Amino acid sequence: MRRIFVIGILLLAGVSQSLAQDFFTSLDTVHIEEVVSYGTLKKYQSGAKIEKISETQFELGQDGNLQRLLSRTLPISFKTDAGGLSTIRVRGTSPDHTSINFGGININSLTLGHSNVSNVPMFLFDEIGVQFGSSSSVNGSGSIGGAIHLGLKNLWTKGFKAEMRIANGSYGEQFYGTKLFFGNGKFESVTRAYYYTKENNFKFINPIKDFETQKIGIEDTQRNADIENIGILQEFNYKFNENEFLTFNVWLEDNWHLIQQKMQTNYYNPDKREEYDDKHIRIWSSYKNRKNPLKYEISGGYVFDNGTHNNNDADTIQTNRVIAEAFIEHDIKSGISYKVGAKATRIRPTVYTYSRSLDHEDRIDFYASYFHRFSSRFTTTLNLRQGFVTDFDVPFTPSLGLKYMILSKEKSILNLTANIAKSYRVPTFNDRFWIPGGNPDLIPEKGMNYELGTKWSYCDGETSGNIKINAFFMNVDHWILWRKGSKQIVDDSGNIIGNYEWYAENVQNVESKGIEVMTDWRYKLFGLPFISGANYTYTSTKRMESLNETNALNRQLEYVPLHSGNFFSATSYKKFDFIIDGSYTDKQFTDEEDKNILDSFFLLNLAVTYKLSINKKNDIKINGMVNNVLDTDYQANWEYAMPGINYRLSLTYNLK
């Protein structure tokens, strides 16, 4: 009933709003401003590597999630199962080391420290910006490995337009979404809502022993791995004038899934069923005034996160956040500007295992950024950040970035960039306060990042493109892990009352270094326009020191492939678009022993899109996609099955 109700609401919203088109005589959309701007991210980070997903690739990922999009477009690795859980690893760091930002909100869990990127839907957003390397001086705690920014564009719609999308795929996959834009040029309301479900009942070869034939490998069907997600993002935006704006965003999510079991459990205990439900309320509002040389912005937000396992409401895992932020930005003169701001957060955790004496925690950050263009060839940026956390010492984190144009000719430009940055991560609430095992005496993880990059851009008539090469070195000290041991539990009187089986501690030092190569080109071949790109990364990530007894010192870290890469190519012919993409992932260690190693794998995907224009105000887009065309048998998480070849068909209706 829930599924039928949600689908009905989404379709009814689209149909009812489409009837309003007759009341409006024109639609005029002008891109004036963005809530999260790719350009703004880059302005104060001259030497940083920040990438934006192309519109063509972003459009293909509209009925998918963040993991599905980034794994096919950028050199980033993921540890993932068949869709219920996925965690990101940028430049060999842990999932806790990449912040995922919506406005001024880092959506990562404050209890776990990271996000399930399978639950971040691309349909709700307009663009994605990804920063590689340490960015704590700009984004705060947790941005040791990188930062992802979920972007919204303010179109300032005049009139009404709508988009409705329906997708159907293998293994019971269904997607229903609608986007509704309404405004008068000054006021704009944007509603984005979606519903996603998947049964995940795919067949696979289970590598267990058939005692009748004595052979390894039995055909099995994945059970109890269903997914059901629903979300809505509502925007209210008001433009006082060309340089003064008020924006208000509310993002509601309810993400439910059955926890996928390992292949052996799936076969021998087929009735085992574990539910996990994540609910989120995220509100962010900003007032921006850019009328004068001294610009300023005042923002505030609220976040509610709630996780429930097996419908057990007694084991509460909740956090509430109230956030306030303000900054001023001053253009001293052409090519010189600075920004100074502060951000304050009050957090109230409600977790069934935490001490009742933990009522709240306050976090305050002061930051300053400086931009200086010395000439048309040379720019530099400096960022400074100092945080304060209740009963906790946070390190000072500066960063320095440089950009220099080495070569400038009629058809090509060659730029050189360099960046050095300190970073940090405040331990999660679970790390410090979980009973038993939490350690309030933990110190923050600290990182140092060094980066050198070059970008060659070329344009000659119908051929244009970029080649980007980045070399990086990163050291992360005081890396936090949960150790298995016999740490003593002492009461307030000093009496030993037991031992921890698991406890959190600053355990190891990790060193990550590598090279990333990225290229994108636009050209014509046989009279057809093409867009193509390829990415490759070499990432050597090793634990250099560890308090744990381990055989894995100076060896590649778990779930970090040494080599990985992907490619993408698209062309158009009349009303058709043809797209091909593929990705390669090298072998991966899964534990600290030299066993249980995931084999390398290559995935190939194909897509065809047909565009049909009904009239000036109505058009339809039909897309067919085949994933894992080669039917590759692979794992991206040890002992968790992944689907073979599968399809997805989608229909998008745009009303203008």
C-alpha positions, 0 to 999 in steps of 0.5 A: 500500500505504501508503494501505491500511495507514494507512486500515486502522489508523485504522479498526481503532483505532476499531472495537477501541476501540468494543468496549470500551464494554460495560465502562463503565457511564457517560460523564461529561465535565466541562470543567475545564481547557484546555492552551491557554485563550482566557481565559488569552490575554486576561487579560494583554492587555487591549487586544489583539484576540484572536478565537476561531473559533466552534464551528459554523465550527470543526466545518465545518473538521474535515476541512480545514486551517488556511488553509481555516478562517481564510480563511473565518472571519476577515479574514486573507489567504493566498498559496496554491496548490491545497493543497500550499503556503499562507502567511499574511499578518496585517495585511499582514505577511509569513508570517515575522511570524506565530507559530503556537503549540502549547503552548509551541512555535512550530511555524514552521520555524527555517530558513525562518521560517514554516509551510505552513499547508496542513499544519496539520490542524484535526482534531487540535485543539479550538479556535483562538485568533488574536491580531491585531497585535504580540505579541512581548512575550508570544509572543517572536520572530516575532509582529510581525503576530500569533499563532495558538494551537492549543488542546486541551481537557482533558475528564477523560473517565470511561469511553470515547468515540470519534469516527470521521470519513470524508470524500470529495471532488472530485479524489480527496480523501479524509480518514480520522480517529479520536479516542479518549478513555479515562479514569477522571476523573483519568487521561485518554488522548486519541488523535487520528489522521488520514490525508488524500490528494488527487490534485488532478487538476482541470480549468482554463482555461490562459491560453496561446495555442492556435496553431491557433485563435490564441485565448488559453485552452486547457482543461487538467488539473492534473498532479503536484500530489498531496498525502498527509498523515498525523498523530497527536496523543497526549495523556496527562493526569493530574489530582491535584486540581481545581487540579493537573495534569500534561499530556503531548502528542506530535504526529507529522506526515508531510506529503508533496506534489508541488510544483504547477507553474505553468500554463505548465509544467503544459502544456508540461512535463507530466511534471515532478515535484518531491516535498517531504516534511516530517516533524515530531516535537513533544513538550510537557509541563507540570506546573501547580499552582494550589492556592495564591495563588502559582501556578506551571507548569513545562514542557518540550518537544522538536521535530524538523523535517526537510525533504526535496526529491526524496528527496535525503537528502544535502541535509539540512535538519534542526533539533532543539530542546530547550525549557524554560519555567517561570513563577509567577503571583501573585494579590496580591488581587482584580483585581491579579496578575502573572506572571514567567517564563523560557524557554530553547531550545537549537537544533541545525541540520543543514543541508547548506549551513551552516558546520560551525562552527555547532554550536548556538544558545541562546535565553533569554527573560525575561518579566513580565506585570502585570494590574490591574483598577482598577474594574469598568469599567477594566483595564490590562495591562503585558507586558515581555520581554527575549531573549538569543540566541547572538552576537546582540542582541535588543531589549527589547519592552514592551506596554501594554494598556487596556480601559474600559467606556464604557457599561453598560445593561440590554441593551447594553455598550460597551467601548473598548480600546487597545494599544501594543506593540513587537515583533521577529523574529530572522532565520532560520538561512537568512538568517544562515548559508546558504552562499552569501548568508547574512548573520550581521551582520543585525539583527533586524526591529523593529516598533511597533504601535498599536491602538484598538478598540471592542466593542458587545455587545447582548442582548435575549431571543432576539437577541444579538450583537457589533459590533467595530471596530479601527483599527491602525497598524504600522511594521516596520523593517529588513525582511529580503529576499534581494537580487540583486546583486554583493556580494563574497565575501571569504575569511579572508585578505581576498581576493575569491574571488567574488560573491553572486548573492543575499544576505540584507540588512535592506532596507526599512521597511514601514508597515501601517494599516487598519480591521477590522470584525467582527460576529456575531449570534444571532437567530430568523427565521421561527421558526428559530434563526440564527447569522450574522457578517460581517468586513471589513478595509481594509489599506493596507501600503506599503514606505516605504523600500527599499535596492533600486531599486524602482518599488513605493515607497508602493504596496500590498505584494505579496499584500496585498489592500487590501479583503477580507471574508467572511460566514457564516450558519447555521440549524437545522431539525429534524435539519438544519443549513444553512450558507452562507459567502462571501469576497471578496479584492481585487486583489493585486500579485504583484511590484514592477512594475505588472503580473502583478496578480491579479484580485479574486474572490469565493468562495461555499460551501454546506453541509448537515448531517444529525444522526441519533441512533441511541441515547443512546450512538451518533449519526451526522452526515452533512455535504455541502459544495459549495465555489466554488458559482459556479465562479469562475476565480481565482488566489491565487498568480500563474500557479498554477491553482485548482479550480472548483466542487467537493464534499466529503461526510463522515460522522462517527460518535460513540460515547459 
